[in-house]
Amino acid sequence: MLILSSIRPYFTDPLIWIGVVLILIFLLIKYLLNKNVITQLPDWLASEASKKLIKHGYLLGILVTILGFGLQHHELNKAEQNLTKNLINTEVKNNLATIQYISKNIQILLDSHQILYEALRHTDSKIMQYLFPTTVQDSDKNKQLSQRVEVAFNALKESNLLKKTAAMNALNSSKKRINVIIHPIHESLNVMRNPAGQNMVIETELWQTHQDVITQLDGFDLAKYEQNLTLMQSLKNEYEQTLEDNADYVDEVMNFLEPSTFIGNGPVFEIITKEKKSLDSLITLNNKIKAVLPELQRMHLD
């Protein structure tokens, strides 16, 4: 049954049937002549050329049949390639949609990061201004981040603002205003980390299944295609790590904004460290996607 199902499509080519009919006709005539059922040929078939044709005509039928099989094999291969190309292009389209979705989210996170950065540094709270200065003094530029944070915290302690009710009230008011800003950012991050209805997988199943067909296409660059698939998977993995970096940063800020949080240089150091790490990962991934997206968009099989 398996053999029949595999060869059945070939018998849609009329050349094959013509060849089979020719084989049967010439073999039948040859048999009838050998058995003296036909004792004399018509005058128009009495020539030597006609006799040779009758004797070996079945070979012509075989050639026609082989030609029919060859042409049909070519057509079937072409049809299979076209079907496979359509399947692979659907997979490519889905993968590109994933990368474009990632790119859109990265831009959202960059904007959110800037908003939160500004919110921490532009407040009416003097205490916040000490902890998150907008500029770095020239004398501090060559210092490690931990040293700069320690210097800022020591200056805050010397100012005695932590002991003044008005300054603490201003700090708590600033925390409330920043909380209003940070909660939508936090929710947006949760949605990105657990997307509903968005396939966050770089698909390769169709490619792996039909690779032998696609590699037969003229001008197809197998190495380049596989390289781009690997690149998309790498971007997706990097995106997931970037989401985690940004979630760590936002969580750290939210902990700091709690009214009962101890004000010390440790939490501030953690915030600024994670702030820089998350921003660096966002910028790096954003630049990578912009650089490779035009190349990825050319993965479509013509």
Buried (B, 14 or more C-beta within 10 A) or exposed (E): EEEEEEEEEBEEBEBBBBBBEBBEBBEEBBEEBEEEEEEEBEEEEEEEEBEEBBEEBBEBBBEBBEBBBBBBEEBBEEEEBEEBBEBBBEBBEBBBEBBBBBBEBBEBBBEBBEBBBEBBBEBEBBBBBBBBBEEEEEEBEEBEEEEBBBBBBEEBBEBEBBEEEEBBEBBBEBBEBBBEBBEEBBEBBEEBEEEEEEEBEBBBEBBEEBBEBBEEBEEEEEEEBEEBBEBBBEBBEBBBEBBBBBBBBBBBBBEBBEEEEEBEBEBBBBBBBBBEBBBEBBBEBBEBBEEBBEEBEEBEBE
